[in-house]
Amino acid sequence: MVPVLSDGEVTIRAHVPGDVDGLLEMANDAEMVRWTAIPAPHTRAMSEQFAFTIIPRGWEDGTHRGWAIEAVDDDGRARFAGNVDIRQKPIADIGFALHPWARGRGIMARAVRLAVDWALTEGGVEIVHWRSHVGNEPSLRVAHATGFTLHGTTPGMLLERGQVLDAWTGSIRFGDAPYARTPWAESPTLESDRLRLRRFTQADLPRIAEACSDPVSRHFLSALPQPYTTATARAYVDDCLWQAATGAKATWAIADRTTDQLLGNIAVMDLLGLAGDHGEIGYWLHPDARGRGLMTEATRMVVAHALDPDGLDRRRLALYAAVDNPASNAVAVAAGFDRFGTQRVAERLGDGSFDDLNGYELVR
């Protein structure tokens, strides 16, 4: 028998015939197809088989304990909202999906907490593993919010639709608190007269690749991969998302406020340093955006957010610039940083030589 579990707002229970329409709609949703291996196109018969054959059989043999998620919509109706599944034991993995109407409401985090708590206390499970496609932010946010330890990227872990895919992974054990282990380093939209600092989008990838293939960028950022393609840019954007989830780095795309064209990148890095209240500013600009004071403008905006107690709540920010990079040094000074010293031959350049490195700081 499928246990009915509720936290007073969200209930997980056995599927009923009235769920099938919602199951079918969810299965054919574009985001569901993008991030899962669900058969596409999906038929009503497939949804019925999943709910009334596969899940009951899984409960009988303990291999696939699955629930329907029920929540209240904007009209006050309790309705089907999605699925959550605990697969195998004593080592289990979790799967979950939400109907489009239910997304962005915190419903899945509540459902996952209910399912994981039952699995670890009553379901004979010692550890629950989470995995998702690299880049699946909604899934990452659920894992982050529900207390999973985020481990990293495992190459070639998933096989879906004939493709071998890298996976983000995490796990949770009995006794782990079912809430976020670290704050998510959010990058809220910041605006000035000329600029909009925002999250990266798919449309930014070609401009990222252009900027990071530029000879000047490559000279002062010697660790950039070569060649730098749109696929490389995609991997960079995905890594920025992971770094935000683990609380390590907040990253913004610098865009033209009128056209939204990508102009550059700025980040507050090293947020998990030993001091716990420091950060380091890093940045680059697309070649066609240089020489207009745009990076100084963007840096001032990010510094204000980073030092704000309601923002990143940093007490000290650092910024480092190669001595022979006058543009980067000028940004540091114009943004209010004070130079505190120079490290000798500390910066490797793109041609293999080493430059001295100026250190700047700004204290709240």
C-alpha positions as CSV (number, residue, x, y, z in Angstrom):
1,M,0.0,0.0,0.0
2,V,1.3,3.4,-0.9
3,P,1.8,5.6,2.2
4,V,0.1,9.0,2.1
5,L,2.4,11.7,3.4
6,S,1.7,15.4,3.9
7,D,3.3,18.5,5.4
8,G,0.0,20.3,5.5
9,E,0.5,22.1,2.2
10,V,1.8,19.3,-0.2
11,T,0.6,15.7,-0.2
12,I,2.2,12.7,-1.9
13,R,0.0,9.7,-2.5
14,A,-0.9,6.9,-4.9
15,H,-1.9,7.9,-8.4
16,V,-5.6,7.9,-9.2
17,P,-7.5,8.0,-12.6
18,G,-8.0,11.7,-12.3
19,D,-4.2,12.2,-12.5
20,V,-3.9,10.8,-16.0
21,D,-4.7,14.1,-17.9
22,G,-2.1,15.9,-15.8
23,L,0.5,13.1,-16.3
24,L,0.0,13.2,-20.0
25,E,0.3,17.0,-20.2
26,M,3.5,17.0,-18.0
27,A,5.0,14.1,-20.1
28,N,4.7,16.1,-23.3
29,D,5.9,19.4,-21.9
30,A,9.0,20.7,-23.6
31,E,11.0,21.1,-20.4
32,M,10.1,17.5,-19.4
33,V,11.3,16.2,-22.7
34,R,14.5,18.3,-22.6
35,W,15.7,17.2,-19.2
36,T,14.4,13.6,-18.9
37,A,14.5,10.3,-20.8
38,I,10.7,10.1,-20.9
39,P,9.4,8.6,-24.2
40,A,8.5,11.3,-26.7
41,P,5.9,11.7,-28.0
42,H,4.1,10.4,-25.0
43,T,0.7,8.7,-25.2
44,R,-2.2,8.4,-22.8
45,A,-1.6,4.7,-22.7
46,M,2.0,5.3,-21.5
47,S,0.9,7.6,-18.7
48,E,-1.7,5.0,-17.6
49,Q,0.9,2.2,-17.7
50,F,3.4,4.3,-15.6
51,A,0.8,5.2,-13.0
52,F,-1.1,1.9,-12.7
53,T,1.3,-0.8,-13.7
54,I,4.9,0.3,-13.3
55,I,4.6,2.2,-10.0
56,P,2.4,-0.5,-8.3
57,R,4.8,-3.2,-9.4
58,G,7.7,-1.1,-8.0
59,W,6.0,-0.9,-4.7
60,E,5.4,-4.6,-4.6
61,D,9.1,-5.5,-5.2
62,G,10.6,-2.4,-3.6
63,T,12.4,-1.3,-6.7
64,H,10.4,1.8,-7.5
65,R,8.4,3.6,-4.8
66,G,6.6,6.4,-6.5
67,W,4.0,9.0,-5.5
68,A,1.8,11.5,-7.2
69,I,2.2,15.0,-5.8
70,E,-0.9,16.9,-4.9
71,A,-1.1,20.6,-4.2
72,V,-3.5,23.5,-4.2
73,D,-3.6,25.7,-7.3
74,D,-4.5,29.4,-7.5
75,D,-8.2,28.6,-7.6
76,G,-8.0,26.7,-4.4
77,R,-8.3,23.2,-6.0
78,A,-6.3,20.3,-4.8
79,R,-4.9,18.8,-8.0
80,F,-2.1,16.6,-9.5
81,A,1.1,18.5,-9.5
82,G,3.8,16.0,-10.4
83,N,5.7,12.8,-9.5
84,V,8.4,11.9,-7.0
85,D,10.1,8.5,-7.0
86,I,12.6,6.6,-4.8
87,R,14.2,3.8,-6.7
88,Q,16.0,0.8,-5.3
89,K,17.3,0.2,-1.7
90,P,19.3,0.3,0.5
91,I,21.2,2.6,-2.0
92,A,18.5,4.6,-3.8
93,D,18.2,7.4,-6.3
94,I,15.5,10.0,-6.6
95,G,13.6,11.2,-9.6
96,F,11.0,14.0,-9.7
97,A,9.0,16.1,-12.2
98,L,6.5,18.9,-11.9
99,H,3.5,19.8,-14.1
100,P,4.0,23.3,-15.6
101,W,1.3,24.8,-13.5
102,A,3.1,23.8,-10.3
103,R,6.6,25.1,-11.0
104,G,8.2,28.0,-9.1
105,R,6.1,27.5,-6.0
106,G,8.4,25.4,-3.7
107,I,6.1,22.4,-4.2
108,M,8.8,20.0,-5.3
109,A,11.1,20.8,-2.4
110,R,8.3,19.9,0.0
111,A,7.5,16.7,-1.9
112,V,11.1,15.6,-2.0
113,R,11.5,16.2,1.8
114,L,8.5,14.0,2.4
115,A,9.7,11.2,0.1
116,V,13.3,11.3,1.4
117,D,12.3,11.3,5.0
118,W,10.1,8.3,4.5
119,A,12.8,6.4,2.5
120,L,15.5,7.0,5.2
121,T,13.3,6.3,8.2
122,E,10.8,3.6,7.0
123,G,11.8,2.6,3.5
124,G,15.0,0.7,4.2
125,V,17.2,3.2,2.4
126,E,20.6,4.3,3.8
127,I,21.5,6.9,1.2
128,V,19.6,8.7,-1.6
129,H,21.5,9.9,-4.6
130,W,20.4,12.7,-6.9
131,R,21.6,13.2,-10.4
132,S,20.6,15.4,-13.3
133,H,21.7,16.6,-16.6
134,V,24.4,19.3,-16.3
135,G,22.6,22.6,-16.7
136,N,19.3,21.5,-15.2
137,E,18.8,24.4,-12.9
138,P,15.3,23.6,-11.5
139,S,16.5,20.1,-10.5
140,L,19.7,21.6,-8.9
141,R,17.6,24.1,-7.0
142,V,15.5,21.3,-5.5
143,A,18.6,19.3,-4.5
144,H,20.2,22.4,-3.0
145,A,17.0,23.4,-1.1
146,T,16.4,19.9,0.4
147,G,19.8,19.3,1.9
148,F,21.6,17.1,-0.6
149,T,25.4,17.4,-0.4
150,L,26.3,18.6,-3.9
151,H,29.3,16.5,-5.1
152,G,30.1,17.8,-8.6
153,T,30.0,16.6,-12.2
154,T,30.4,12.9,-13.2
155,P,31.3,12.5,-16.9
156,G,29.2,10.2,-19.0
157,M,26.9,9.1,-16.1
158,L,23.6,9.3,-18.0
159,L,22.4,7.6,-21.2
160,E,19.3,9.3,-22.5
161,R,17.8,9.3,-26.0
162,G,20.9,7.6,-27.3
163,Q,23.3,10.2,-25.8
164,V,25.9,9.8,-23.1
165,L,25.6,12.8,-20.9
166,D,27.5,14.3,-18.0
167,A,25.6,14.5,-14.7
168,W,25.5,16.7,-11.7
169,T,25.4,14.6,-8.5
170,G,24.5,14.8,-4.9
171,S,23.4,12.7,-1.9
172,I,21.6,12.7,1.4
173,R,21.8,10.4,4.4
174,F,19.8,9.8,7.5
175,G,20.5,12.6,10.0
176,D,21.2,15.2,7.3
177,A,19.1,18.3,7.7
178,P,16.6,18.6,4.8
179,Y,17.5,22.2,4.1
180,A,20.2,24.1,2.1
181,R,23.7,23.5,3.4
182,T,25.0,26.8,1.9
183,P,23.3,30.0,0.7
184,W,22.8,30.1,-3.1
185,A,25.0,32.9,-4.4
186,E,22.3,34.7,-6.3
187,S,22.9,37.2,-9.1
188,P,20.0,39.5,-9.1
189,T,19.5,41.8,-12.1
190,L,21.3,45.2,-11.5
191,E,20.8,48.1,-13.8
192,S,22.4,51.5,-14.6
193,D,21.7,54.0,-17.3
194,R,23.7,52.0,-19.9
195,L,24.0,48.5,-18.5
196,R,21.9,45.5,-17.3
197,L,23.7,43.0,-15.2
198,R,21.8,39.7,-15.5
199,R,22.1,36.0,-15.8
200,F,23.6,34.4,-18.9
201,T,21.2,33.2,-21.6
202,Q,21.6,30.8,-24.5
203,A,21.9,33.8,-26.9
204,D,25.1,34.9,-25.1
205,L,27.1,31.8,-26.0
206,P,28.5,33.1,-29.3
207,R,29.6,36.4,-27.8
208,I,31.3,34.6,-24.8
209,A,33.2,32.4,-27.3
210,E,34.2,35.5,-29.3
211,A,35.4,37.4,-26.2
212,C,37.3,34.4,-24.8
213,S,39.0,33.8,-28.2
214,D,40.2,37.4,-28.4
215,P,44.0,37.7,-28.3
216,V,43.9,40.4,-25.5
217,S,41.6,38.3,-23.4
218,R,43.8,35.2,-23.9
219,H,47.0,37.2,-23.0
220,F,45.7,38.2,-19.6
221,L,43.5,35.1,-18.9
222,S,46.0,32.4,-19.7
223,A,43.9,29.6,-18.3
224,L,41.1,30.0,-21.0
225,P,40.6,26.8,-22.9
226,Q,41.9,26.6,-26.5
227,P,40.0,26.5,-28.8
228,Y,37.1,28.4,-27.1
229,T,33.9,27.3,-28.8
230,T,30.2,27.8,-28.0
231,A,30.3,24.4,-26.3
232,T,33.1,25.7,-24.1
233,A,30.9,28.8,-23.3
234,R,28.0,26.5,-22.5
235,A,30.2,24.6,-20.0
236,Y,31.3,27.8,-18.5
237,V,27.8,29.0,-17.9
238,D,26.8,25.7,-16.4
239,D,29.8,25.9,-14.1
240,C,28.8,29.4,-13.0
241,L,25.4,27.9,-12.1
242,W,27.0,25.1,-10.0
243,Q,29.3,27.6,-8.3
244,A,26.3,29.7,-7.3
245,A,24.5,26.6,-5.9
246,T,27.5,25.7,-3.8
247,G,27.8,29.3,-2.6
248,A,31.3,29.8,-4.1
249,K,30.7,32.5,-6.8
250,A,28.1,34.9,-8.0
251,T,28.3,35.7,-11.8
252,W,26.7,38.3,-14.0
253,A,26.5,38.8,-17.7
254,I,27.1,42.5,-18.5
255,A,24.6,43.5,-21.2
256,D,23.6,46.7,-23.0
257,R,20.5,47.9,-21.3
258,T,18.8,48.9,-24.6
259,T,19.7,46.0,-26.9
260,D,20.5,43.3,-24.3
261,Q,23.6,42.4,-26.3
262,L,26.3,40.7,-24.1
263,L,29.2,43.0,-23.4
264,G,31.2,41.1,-20.8
265,N,31.3,39.1,-17.6
266,I,31.8,40.0,-13.9
267,A,31.9,37.8,-10.9
268,V,32.4,37.8,-7.1
269,M,34.6,34.8,-6.5
270,D,36.1,32.9,-3.5
271,L,32.9,33.4,-1.4
272,L,33.7,30.3,0.6
273,G,37.2,31.5,1.7
274,L,38.3,30.9,5.3
275,A,37.3,34.4,6.4
276,G,33.7,33.8,5.3
277,D,33.0,37.4,4.5
278,H,35.5,38.1,1.7
279,G,35.3,37.9,-2.0
280,E,37.3,38.6,-5.2
281,I,36.2,40.5,-8.2
282,G,37.0,39.2,-11.7
283,Y,35.9,40.4,-15.1
284,W,36.4,40.5,-18.8
285,L,34.9,42.5,-21.7
286,H,34.1,41.6,-25.3
287,P,36.5,43.5,-27.6
288,D,33.9,45.8,-29.0
289,A,32.9,46.9,-25.5
290,R,36.3,48.2,-24.4
291,G,37.4,51.8,-23.9
292,R,34.0,53.2,-22.9
293,G,34.1,52.9,-19.1
294,L,31.6,50.1,-19.1
295,M,33.6,47.8,-16.8
296,T,34.1,50.5,-14.2
297,E,30.4,51.1,-14.2
298,A,29.6,47.3,-13.9
299,T,32.2,46.9,-11.1
300,R,30.8,49.7,-9.1
301,M,27.3,48.1,-9.3
302,V,28.6,44.7,-8.3
303,V,30.7,46.1,-5.5
304,A,27.7,47.9,-4.0
305,H,25.7,44.6,-4.2
306,A,28.5,42.6,-2.7
307,L,29.0,44.9,0.3
308,D,25.3,45.3,0.9
309,P,24.1,43.3,4.0
310,D,21.0,42.4,2.0
311,G,23.2,41.4,-1.0
312,L,26.3,39.2,-0.7
313,D,27.1,40.7,2.7
314,R,30.9,40.9,2.1
315,R,33.1,42.9,4.5
316,R,36.2,42.9,2.2
317,L,36.7,42.6,-1.6
318,A,39.9,42.0,-3.4
319,L,40.8,42.6,-7.0
320,Y,44.0,41.5,-8.8
321,A,45.4,43.0,-12.0
322,A,48.6,42.3,-14.0
323,V,50.9,45.3,-13.8
324,D,51.1,45.5,-17.6
325,N,47.3,45.5,-17.9
326,P,46.6,49.3,-17.6
327,A,42.8,48.9,-18.3
328,S,42.2,46.5,-15.5
329,N,44.3,48.5,-13.1
330,A,42.3,51.6,-14.0
331,V,39.0,49.9,-13.3
332,A,40.2,48.9,-9.9
333,V,41.2,52.5,-9.0
334,A,38.0,54.0,-10.5
335,A,35.8,51.6,-8.7
336,G,37.3,52.7,-5.3
337,F,39.8,50.0,-4.6
338,D,43.1,50.8,-2.8
339,R,46.3,49.1,-3.9
340,F,47.8,47.2,-1.0
341,G,50.8,45.6,-2.7
342,T,52.5,43.9,-5.7
343,Q,53.4,40.2,-6.0
344,R,56.5,39.6,-8.1
345,V,56.2,37.4,-11.2
346,A,52.9,36.1,-9.9
347,E,50.7,36.2,-13.1
348,R,51.2,33.8,-15.9
349,L,50.4,35.4,-19.3
350,G,49.2,33.8,-22.5
351,D,52.7,33.8,-24.1
352,G,54.1,31.8,-21.2
353,S,55.9,34.7,-19.5
354,F,55.1,36.0,-16.0
355,D,54.0,39.5,-15.0
356,D,53.9,41.2,-11.6
357,L,50.4,41.3,-10.0
358,N,48.9,44.3,-8.3
359,G,46.6,43.6,-5.4
360,Y,43.7,45.9,-4.5
361,E,41.2,45.9,-1.7
362,L,38.0,47.6,-0.7
363,V,36.7,47.3,2.9
364,R,33.1,48.0,4.0
